[in-house]
Amino acid sequence: MKGKYLFGPVPSRRFGRSLGIDLSIYKTCSLDCVFCQLGRTTKKTLDRREYVPTDMVIAELREWLANYGEADYITLSGSGEPTLHSHFGDVLEFIRSNTTIPAVLLTNGTMLYLPEVRDAASHADIVKVSLSAWDETSYCWVNRPHPQLHFDQLIEGQKAFRAQFKGKLWMEVFLVAGINSMPSDVSKIAALAEEIRPDRIQINTVIRPPAEGFAVALSRGQAEALTRLFHPTAEVIGEFKAKYPEHMQVNQETIFSMLQRRPCTARQIADTFGMHLNEVSKYLGNLMHTDRIRVERRDSSVYYGAIRMEDRDYVYASNTPK
């Protein structure tokens, strides 16, 4: 569905086919994480208000449920931090009351120190929070928070939410090579995670082009070696396995055809096809994993271009052990 506030369903490595709901104006967030796939935060704020009209979001949801209504999850995510929207809880409550599809809140967890945010988030079936630092200094390195946010506040907010939330609490630990991935540092993150008591812990790393060029991915082996530091044992987020609906295949192949003609930024692709930027990012990630496209950095912009078959054959031949 190509709504103003709804996008997808899109392929999600964690949530299968996920219908996304965007409650933000790009890119409104309380953090400016070095690894963010949507680029640098353009509006770093703690201002909670109705960034997009709640009644219009619910109207689109009502239409989607009446005419489509097939997804594995309905997810509040998109162009920024969804808990900054002052009525995100109303959207979650509508989903819970009108469909059996599980409602998911993807949040960085920074606003959970507020009781009203914890109450609103409790309407979700699953809440995914983030923890990628172990103290104030590492928090500033990795997540670059709003000046009024502090690391202790993040931890206490997540603990308080766990104490009242009856649904499933998942935690994402996003690791960047050379920044927060040393076993001694990850052990400190794991100790804090154990205090918060999530139901699942998932290790993630850089998959799509990040906000900063120095944010480099861990290898699969490196990430898996760190899972045993967590209790319960963490899991490395795997690839999307579900079968794509036909319209997803068309969108992905149409994007690839465009990139065969000329390199483009994610924003240019989104504008050309009338797609949501987050949806474009998902498909670009899939194309990168199959070695069909390459990434080029030009000044402050990230461009994507198709890899020609002869170039792929050359790379594979060059990397094959003799």
C-alpha positions as CSV (number, residue, x, y, z in Angstrom):
1,M,0.0,0.0,0.0
2,K,1.3,3.4,-0.9
3,G,-0.3,5.6,1.8
4,K,1.0,8.8,3.2
5,Y,1.6,7.3,6.6
6,L,1.6,3.5,5.9
7,F,4.2,1.7,3.8
8,G,4.6,-1.9,2.7
9,P,4.2,-4.6,3.9
10,V,8.0,-4.6,3.6
11,P,10.4,-7.5,4.3
12,S,11.8,-7.3,7.8
13,R,14.6,-9.5,9.1
14,R,12.9,-9.6,12.5
15,F,9.3,-9.4,11.7
16,G,8.7,-11.1,8.3
17,R,6.2,-9.1,6.2
18,S,5.7,-5.9,8.2
19,L,3.2,-3.1,7.5
20,G,5.0,0.0,8.6
21,I,3.4,3.1,10.1
22,D,5.4,6.3,10.0
23,L,4.5,8.8,12.7
24,S,7.5,11.1,12.2
25,I,8.7,13.8,9.9
26,Y,12.1,12.8,8.4
27,K,14.3,12.6,10.4
28,T,12.9,13.5,13.8
29,C,14.7,11.6,16.6
30,S,16.1,11.9,20.0
31,L,19.4,10.3,18.9
32,D,21.8,10.7,16.0
33,C,23.3,7.1,15.9
34,V,26.4,6.7,13.8
35,F,24.9,3.5,12.3
36,C,21.5,4.8,11.3
37,Q,20.4,3.6,7.8
38,L,18.4,6.7,7.3
39,G,21.4,9.0,7.6
40,R,22.1,11.8,10.1
41,T,19.3,13.2,12.3
42,T,18.1,16.5,10.9
43,K,15.8,17.3,13.8
44,K,17.2,16.1,17.1
45,T,14.5,16.8,19.7
46,L,12.7,15.6,22.8
47,D,9.5,17.6,21.8
48,R,6.5,15.2,22.0
49,R,3.7,16.4,19.7
50,E,1.4,15.3,17.0
51,Y,3.9,15.3,14.1
52,V,1.4,13.7,11.7
53,P,-2.4,13.7,12.3
54,T,-3.5,10.7,14.3
55,D,-7.0,10.6,12.7
56,M,-5.5,10.4,9.2
57,V,-3.1,7.6,10.3
58,I,-6.1,5.6,11.7
59,A,-8.1,6.3,8.6
60,E,-5.4,4.8,6.4
61,L,-5.1,1.8,8.7
62,R,-8.9,1.3,8.6
63,E,-8.7,1.4,4.7
64,W,-5.8,-1.1,4.7
65,L,-7.6,-3.5,7.0
66,A,-10.7,-3.4,4.9
67,N,-9.0,-3.8,1.5
68,Y,-5.7,-5.7,2.2
69,G,-5.2,-6.7,5.8
70,E,-2.4,-9.3,5.3
71,A,0.8,-8.9,7.2
72,D,2.8,-10.7,9.8
73,Y,3.1,-7.6,12.0
74,I,2.0,-4.0,12.0
75,T,5.0,-1.9,13.1
76,L,5.4,1.7,14.3
77,S,8.7,2.7,12.8
78,G,9.6,4.9,9.8
79,S,11.5,8.2,9.6
80,G,12.3,8.8,13.2
81,E,11.5,7.9,16.8
82,P,7.8,7.0,17.0
83,T,7.4,7.7,20.8
84,L,8.0,11.4,20.1
85,H,4.5,11.4,18.6
86,S,2.2,12.4,21.4
87,H,-0.6,10.0,20.4
88,F,1.3,6.9,19.3
89,G,-0.5,5.0,22.0
90,D,-3.8,5.7,20.3
91,V,-2.6,4.1,17.1
92,L,-1.4,1.0,19.0
93,E,-4.7,0.8,20.8
94,F,-6.6,1.0,17.5
95,I,-4.5,-1.9,16.1
96,R,-5.1,-4.1,19.1
97,S,-8.8,-3.4,19.0
98,N,-9.4,-3.9,15.3
99,T,-7.1,-6.8,14.1
100,T,-5.4,-9.9,15.4
101,I,-2.2,-8.9,13.6
102,P,0.4,-8.2,16.4
103,A,1.3,-4.6,17.0
104,V,5.0,-3.8,17.3
105,L,6.7,-0.7,18.6
106,L,10.3,-0.1,17.4
107,T,11.8,2.4,19.8
108,N,15.2,3.5,20.8
109,G,13.9,3.5,24.4
110,T,15.0,7.1,25.2
111,M,11.5,8.4,26.1
112,L,10.6,5.5,28.4
113,Y,11.7,7.5,31.4
114,L,8.3,9.3,31.0
115,P,5.4,7.5,32.7
116,E,3.0,8.6,29.9
117,V,5.2,7.1,27.3
118,R,5.5,3.8,29.2
119,D,1.7,3.7,29.5
120,A,1.2,4.3,25.8
121,A,3.9,1.7,24.8
122,S,2.1,-0.9,26.9
123,H,-0.6,-1.1,24.2
124,A,1.8,-2.9,21.9
125,D,2.2,-6.7,21.7
126,I,5.9,-6.4,21.2
127,V,8.2,-3.6,22.1
128,K,11.8,-3.5,20.7
129,V,14.2,-1.3,22.6
130,S,17.8,-0.6,21.9
131,L,21.0,-0.7,24.0
132,S,24.3,-0.2,22.3
133,A,26.4,1.5,25.0
134,W,27.5,0.8,28.6
135,D,28.1,4.3,30.0
136,E,27.6,7.9,29.3
137,T,30.8,8.2,27.2
138,S,30.0,5.3,24.9
139,Y,26.4,6.5,24.7
140,C,27.7,9.8,23.3
141,W,30.1,8.0,20.9
142,V,27.6,5.6,19.4
143,N,24.1,7.2,19.8
144,R,24.9,10.9,20.0
145,P,21.9,11.7,22.1
146,H,20.0,15.0,22.6
147,P,21.9,17.1,25.2
148,Q,19.2,16.6,27.8
149,L,19.3,12.8,27.6
150,H,21.6,10.8,29.8
151,F,22.6,7.1,29.9
152,D,21.3,6.4,33.4
153,Q,18.0,7.8,32.3
154,L,17.9,5.4,29.4
155,I,18.6,2.4,31.6
156,E,16.1,3.3,34.4
157,G,13.4,4.0,31.8
158,Q,13.8,0.6,30.2
159,K,13.8,-1.1,33.7
160,A,10.6,0.7,34.7
161,F,8.9,-0.3,31.4
162,R,9.9,-3.9,31.9
163,A,8.3,-3.9,35.3
164,Q,4.9,-2.8,34.0
165,F,4.8,-4.3,30.5
166,K,2.9,-7.6,30.1
167,G,3.8,-8.1,26.5
168,K,7.1,-9.3,24.9
169,L,10.1,-7.0,25.3
170,W,12.9,-7.5,22.7
171,M,16.2,-5.7,22.8
172,E,18.5,-4.8,19.9
173,V,22.2,-4.5,20.6
174,F,23.7,-2.7,17.6
175,L,27.5,-3.3,17.3
176,V,30.0,-1.4,15.2
177,A,33.5,-2.7,14.6
178,G,36.1,-0.9,16.6
179,I,33.6,1.3,18.5
180,N,31.5,-0.9,20.8
181,S,32.3,-4.4,19.8
182,M,35.2,-5.4,22.1
183,P,34.2,-8.4,24.3
184,S,35.0,-6.5,27.5
185,D,32.7,-3.7,26.5
186,V,30.0,-6.0,25.1
187,S,30.1,-7.8,28.5
188,K,29.2,-4.5,30.2
189,I,26.2,-4.1,27.8
190,A,25.2,-7.7,28.5
191,A,25.2,-7.0,32.3
192,L,22.9,-4.1,31.9
193,A,20.6,-6.1,29.6
194,E,20.4,-8.7,32.3
195,E,19.1,-6.1,34.7
196,I,16.5,-4.9,32.2
197,R,15.3,-8.6,31.6
198,P,14.2,-8.6,27.9
199,D,12.5,-11.7,26.5
200,R,14.8,-11.8,23.5
201,I,18.2,-10.1,22.7
202,Q,19.2,-9.6,19.1
203,I,22.7,-8.5,17.9
204,N,22.6,-6.4,14.9
205,T,25.4,-4.7,12.9
206,V,25.8,-2.5,9.8
207,I,23.8,-4.0,6.9
208,R,22.7,-0.9,4.9
209,P,24.8,2.2,4.3
210,P,25.1,4.0,7.7
211,A,25.0,7.7,8.7
212,E,28.8,7.7,9.1
213,G,31.4,6.1,6.9
214,F,33.4,4.9,9.9
215,A,30.6,2.7,11.1
216,V,31.8,-0.7,9.9
217,A,30.0,-4.1,10.2
218,L,31.1,-7.0,12.3
219,S,31.4,-10.3,10.4
220,R,28.8,-13.0,11.1
221,G,31.4,-15.0,13.0
222,Q,32.4,-12.0,15.2
223,A,28.8,-11.3,16.0
224,E,28.0,-14.9,16.8
225,A,31.0,-15.2,19.1
226,L,29.5,-12.4,21.2
227,T,26.1,-13.9,21.6
228,R,27.2,-16.1,24.5
229,L,28.0,-13.0,26.7
230,F,24.3,-12.4,27.1
231,H,21.7,-14.1,29.3
232,P,19.5,-15.2,27.8
233,T,21.9,-16.0,24.9
234,A,21.6,-13.4,22.2
235,E,20.8,-14.2,18.6
236,V,22.2,-12.6,15.4
237,I,19.5,-11.2,13.3
238,G,19.3,-13.3,10.2
239,E,18.2,-12.8,6.7
240,F,14.6,-12.3,5.6
241,K,13.3,-15.8,4.7
242,A,9.6,-15.3,3.9
243,K,8.3,-15.5,0.4
244,Y,7.9,-12.1,-1.2
245,P,4.5,-11.0,-2.3
246,E,4.4,-10.2,-6.1
247,H,4.4,-6.4,-5.6
248,M,7.5,-6.6,-3.5
249,Q,9.4,-8.5,-6.2
250,V,8.2,-5.9,-8.8
251,N,9.4,-3.0,-6.6
252,Q,12.8,-4.6,-6.0
253,E,13.3,-5.5,-9.7
254,T,12.1,-2.0,-10.8
255,I,14.6,-0.4,-8.5
256,F,17.4,-2.6,-9.8
257,S,16.5,-1.8,-13.4
258,M,16.7,1.9,-12.5
259,L,20.1,1.4,-11.0
260,Q,21.3,-0.4,-14.1
261,R,20.7,2.8,-16.0
262,R,22.4,5.2,-13.5
263,P,23.4,5.4,-9.8
264,C,20.9,7.0,-7.5
265,T,20.5,8.0,-3.9
266,A,17.8,6.3,-1.8
267,R,15.9,9.6,-1.7
268,Q,16.0,9.9,-5.5
269,I,14.6,6.3,-5.7
270,A,11.8,7.1,-3.2
271,D,10.9,10.3,-5.1
272,T,10.8,8.6,-8.5
273,F,8.6,5.7,-7.4
274,G,6.5,7.4,-4.7
275,M,7.8,5.0,-2.1
276,H,8.6,5.5,1.5
277,L,12.3,6.0,2.3
278,N,12.3,3.1,4.8
279,E,10.7,0.8,2.2
280,V,13.4,1.7,-0.3
281,S,16.1,1.0,2.3
282,K,14.7,-2.5,2.8
283,Y,14.9,-3.3,-0.9
284,L,18.4,-1.8,-1.3
285,G,19.5,-4.0,1.6
286,N,18.2,-7.1,-0.1
287,L,19.9,-6.2,-3.4
288,M,23.2,-5.6,-1.5
289,H,23.1,-9.0,0.2
290,T,22.8,-10.7,-3.2
291,D,25.7,-8.7,-4.6
292,R,23.6,-7.0,-7.2
293,I,24.4,-3.4,-6.3
294,R,27.3,-1.4,-5.0
295,V,27.6,1.7,-2.7
296,E,29.4,4.8,-3.7
297,R,30.0,7.8,-1.4
298,R,30.1,11.2,-3.1
299,D,30.7,14.1,-0.8
300,S,28.0,13.7,1.9
301,S,25.7,11.5,-0.3
302,V,25.4,7.8,-0.7
303,Y,24.7,6.5,-4.2
304,Y,23.7,3.0,-5.3
305,G,24.6,1.4,-8.6
306,A,24.0,-1.9,-10.3
307,I,27.0,-4.3,-10.5
308,R,27.4,-5.6,-14.0
309,M,27.5,-9.4,-14.4
310,E,31.0,-9.4,-15.8
311,D,32.2,-7.3,-12.8
312,R,30.7,-9.8,-10.4
313,D,32.3,-12.7,-12.3
314,Y,35.6,-11.0,-12.0
315,V,35.3,-10.4,-8.3
316,Y,34.2,-13.9,-7.6
317,A,37.1,-15.3,-9.7
318,S,39.6,-13.1,-8.0
319,N,38.4,-14.1,-4.5
320,T,38.3,-17.8,-5.3
321,P,41.3,-19.7,-3.6
322,K,43.7,-21.1,-6.0
